[in-house]
Structure formats: C-alpha cells, structure tokens
Amino acid sequence: MAGDTFGFLTDQNTLFAVVLGAILATIGGFVATVMERTLDRRERRRNSAVFFGELLSSLAIILRFADDTKKIGEPYGPITLRMLRSARSELDLYDRNRETLFDLGDADLRARIQTLVIRLSMPLDGVIEATDEIKAMREVVRAVRDPAERDELEQRIVLSENRREAGYEFIVENATRLKDVIAGLELQAGTRFDRIDRVVRGE
C-alpha cells in the first residue's frame, strides 16, 4: 500500500518535471524567436540606412560637381549634362529600392527622404528635357529663313532657358537639405558617410 502511494508521488513528480520542461522549452523558443526577429529588424534597419546614406551622399557630391562645372564654360554643356544625368541615375537606383526604405525605424526620416527625392527628381527631369528641347530648337532656327518664325522660335528658346534656370535653382536649393537627411541616416546606420566626400576631396 505504501509502495503504491510513493509510486503515485513519483509519477506526479515525473509529470510535473515533464510539464515544467515543456513550459520552459516553449518560453525559451518564444524568447529566441523574439530575439531573432529583433536582431533581424535591427540589421535590416542598419542595412537600409547604410544603403540610402551612401546613395544620397553620392547624389550630393554629383550635384556639387554639376554646380562646379556649370560655372565653367558653357553653363549647360556636355559635362554638366553628364553630371545631371548621373544624378538622375542615382535617383533611379533609389526608386528601384524604395521598398527597403520602410526598414528604417524613423517614419519622419522616411517622409523627409521621400519628399526630398521627389523635389529633386522633377526639376532634374525638367532641366535635362529642356536642354534637349533648346538644342533642337536652336538647330531649327538655323534652318528657318522667315524672320517672324525665327523671332517666335527665339522667344520660345528664351522662355525655355528661363524655366530651365528656375528648375536648376530649385535643385540647388533642395540639394542643401541632403546634409540633414544624411545626418539622420548616420544615426540609424551607426556610421558616418562623410568618408565619401573626404575621398573625393583627397583628404
């Protein structure tokens, strides 16, 4: 009789140990999953910040080069246009990877980046397209013999040049805001992006 009682207690202890083990294993698995997801989210946030930080840093440098070349020789010559098209390519790269922007934890920073990219993309397209149109119209002017038609074309060229210059000034104005956005990305990435600028400057 006593053996049956102790056997029952032993069975209870074994059952309790099994249940406790199962609970601890469940808790351990849950904690491990939460930690894994947290680390994965942190890694994706950092990778996204590094990518966009380097992309926008490159964009800022290209736009600065474009502004420097614009002040030398023909304002919208082939070198300046090549720089502006290169800046447009950087923005195309942004568009292709825009979904990874949501990995950033800072919603305000995401909004600032997206707004700034839009404010740079539209005038960039406008400047490039206007330059091509102005070039085409100048070629037509050379072939036109009617003075009235030539005057009309020249007036259209002047209007296009004014719009192009206004668009370019808008680009320069918004390019100054890149620095603050890049600083925000540095906090997310845990690194600085001024090394690209230092290399370019030969420091």
KEKOLLUM-475229 format. One line per field, with one value per residue (C-alpha): x, y negated, z negated; residue number from 1. Coordinates in Angstrom, 1 decimal, decimal comma. Each point is the difference from the previous one (the first is absolute). Example, Ala and Ser with C-alpha at 12.3 -4.5 7.8 and 13.67 -1.06 7.14 Angstrom:
% KEKOLLUM-475229
x <- [12,3|1,4] .
y <- [4,5|-3,4] .
z <- [-7,8|0,7] .
num <- [1|2] .
***
This chain:
% KEKOLLUM-475229
x <- [0,0|2,8|1,8|-3,0|-0,2|3,7|-0,3|-2,9|2,2|2,8|-2,3|-1,2|3,6|0,8|-3,1|0,8|3,5|-1,3|-2,5|2,6|2,5|-2,6|-0,9|3,7|0,6|-3,0|1,2|3,5|-1,2|-2,2|2,9|2,4|-2,6|-0,5|3,7|0,6|-2,7|1,4|3,5|-1,2|-2,1|3,0|2,3|-2,5|-0,3|3,7|0,5|-2,8|1,6|3,4|-1,3|-2,0|2,7|2,6|-2,4|-1,0|3,6|1,0|-2,9|1,1|3,5|-1,2|-2,2|2,9|2,2|-2,8|-0,2|3,7|0,1|-3,0|2,1|2,7|-0,5|-3,4|-2,4|-1,9|2,8|0,5|1,9|-2,6|-2,7|1,9|0,2|-3,8|-0,8|2,3|-2,0|-3,2|1,4|0,6|-3,7|-1,0|2,0|-1,9|-3,3|1,0|0,7|-2,7|-1,8|3,1|-0,5|-2,8|2,7|1,0|-1,5|-0,4|-3,3|0,9|3,3|-1,6|-2,4|2,8|2,0|-3,0|-1,0|3,5|0,5|-3,2|1,1|3,2|-1,3|-2,5|2,2|2,9|-2,2|-1,2|3,6|1,1|-3,1|0,2|3,6|-0,8|-2,9|2,1|2,7|-2,6|-1,7|3,4|0,7|-3,4|0,7|3,1|-2,1|-2,9|0,1|-3,3|0,9|-3,4|0,3|3,6|-1,0|-2,7|2,4|2,6|-2,6|-1,0|3,7|0,3|-3,1|1,4|3,4|-1,7|-2,1|3,2|1,9|-2,9|-0,1|3,8|-0,2|-2,7|2,3|2,9|-2,4|-1,2|3,5|1,0|-2,6|1,8|2,5|-2,7|-1,6|3,4|0,7|-3,3|1,1|3,4|-1,9|-1,9|3,1|2,4|2,6|1,0|-0,3|2,4|2,8|-1,3|0,4|3,4|1,2|-1,4|1,8|3,2|0,2] .
y <- [0,0|-2,4|0,9|-0,9|-3,4|-0,8|1,2|-2,4|-2,8|1,0|-0,1|-3,4|-1,3|1,4|-1,5|-3,4|0,2|0,7|-2,8|-2,4|1,0|-0,5|-3,5|-1,0|1,3|-2,0|-3,2|0,6|0,4|-3,1|-2,1|1,3|-0,9|-3,5|-0,6|1,3|-2,3|-2,9|0,5|0,6|-3,2|-1,9|1,4|-0,9|-3,5|-0,5|1,4|-2,3|-3,0|0,9|0,4|-3,2|-1,9|0,9|-0,6|-3,5|-0,8|0,9|-2,0|-3,1|0,3|0,4|-3,1|-2,0|1,1|-1,0|-3,4|-0,5|1,0|-2,3|-3,0|0,9|-0,6|0,8|0,2|3,0|1,6|3,7|0,5|-1,8|2,1|3,2|-0,9|-0,7|3,3|1,8|-1,6|1,2|3,5|-0,1|-1,0|2,9|2,3|-1,4|0,7|3,6|0,5|-2,2|2,8|0,6|-3,6|1,5|1,9|-3,3|-0,5|-3,7|-0,9|-3,7|0,7|2,2|-2,8|-2,5|2,2|0,8|-3,7|-1,1|2,6|-1,2|-3,6|0,9|2,4|-2,2|-3,1|2,3|1,5|-3,4|-1,4|3,0|-0,1|-3,8|0,2|2,5|-2,1|-3,2|1,8|1,3|-3,5|-1,7|2,5|-0,9|-3,7|0,4|1,4|-2,5|-2,9|-1,7|-2,8|0,1|3,8|-0,3|-2,7|2,2|2,9|-2,2|-1,2|3,6|0,8|-2,9|1,2|3,6|-1,3|-2,0|3,1|2,1|-2,4|-0,2|3,8|0,1|-2,5|2,1|3,0|-1,9|-1,2|3,5|1,5|-1,9|2,0|3,2|-0,6|0,1|3,2|1,7|-1,0|1,8|3,1|0,0|0,4|3,0|1,5|-0,6|-1,3|-3,2|-0,5|-3,0|2,4|0,0|-3,8|0,2|2,5|-2,3|-3,0|2,1|-0,3] .
z <- [0,0|-0,9|3,2|2,0|-1,8|0,7|3,5|0,6|-1,4|2,2|3,0|-1,0|-0,3|3,4|1,5|-1,6|1,3|3,6|-0,2|-1,4|2,7|2,7|-1,4|-0,2|3,5|1,3|-1,8|1,2|3,6|-0,2|-1,4|2,6|2,8|-1,4|-0,3|3,5|1,5|-2,0|1,2|3,6|-0,1|-1,4|2,7|2,8|-1,5|0,0|3,5|1,3|-1,7|1,5|3,5|0,1|-1,9|2,6|2,9|-1,2|-0,8|3,5|1,4|-2,0|1,3|3,6|-0,3|-1,4|2,9|2,4|-1,6|0,3|3,7|0,7|-1,1|2,5|3,7|1,5|-3,0|1,4|2,0|0,4|-3,2|-2,1|1,7|-0,6|-3,7|-0,1|1,8|-2,5|-2,8|1,7|0,1|-3,8|-0,4|2,2|-2,3|-2,9|1,8|0,6|-3,7|-1,5|-1,8|-2,2|-1,3|-2,3|-1,9|-1,5|-3,5|0,3|1,8|0,0|1,7|2,6|0,8|0,3|2,3|2,3|0,2|0,7|2,8|1,6|-0,2|1,7|2,6|1,7|0,6|1,1|2,6|1,0|0,4|2,1|2,2|0,4|1,0|2,7|1,2|0,1|2,0|2,5|0,4|0,6|2,8|1,5|-0,3|2,1|2,9|-0,3|2,4|-0,9|-2,5|-1,7|-0,6|-1,1|-2,5|-1,4|-0,4|-1,7|-2,4|-0,8|-0,6|-2,4|-1,9|-0,1|-1,3|-2,7|-1,1|0,1|-2,2|-2,5|-0,1|-0,6|-2,8|-1,6|0,2|-1,7|-2,7|-0,8|0,2|-3,1|-1,9|0,7|-2,8|-2,7|1,4|0,3|-3,7|-1,0|1,9|-1,7|-3,4|1,4|1,6|-2,9|2,5|1,8|3,7|0,3|1,0|3,6|0,0|-1,6|2,7|2,7|-1,5|-0,3|-3,8] .
num <- [1|2|3|4|5|6|7|8|9|10|11|12|13|14|15|16|17|18|19|20|21|22|23|24|25|26|27|28|29|30|31|32|33|34|35|36|37|38|39|40|41|42|43|44|45|46|47|48|49|50|51|52|53|54|55|56|57|58|59|60|61|62|63|64|65|66|67|68|69|70|71|72|73|74|75|76|77|78|79|80|81|82|83|84|85|86|87|88|89|90|91|92|93|94|95|96|97|98|99|100|101|102|103|104|105|106|107|108|109|110|111|112|113|114|115|116|117|118|119|120|121|122|123|124|125|126|127|128|129|130|131|132|133|134|135|136|137|138|139|140|141|142|143|144|145|146|147|148|149|150|151|152|153|154|155|156|157|158|159|160|161|162|163|164|165|166|167|168|169|170|171|172|173|174|175|176|177|178|179|180|181|182|183|184|185|186|187|188|189|190|191|192|193|194|195|196|197|198|199|200|201|202|203] .
***
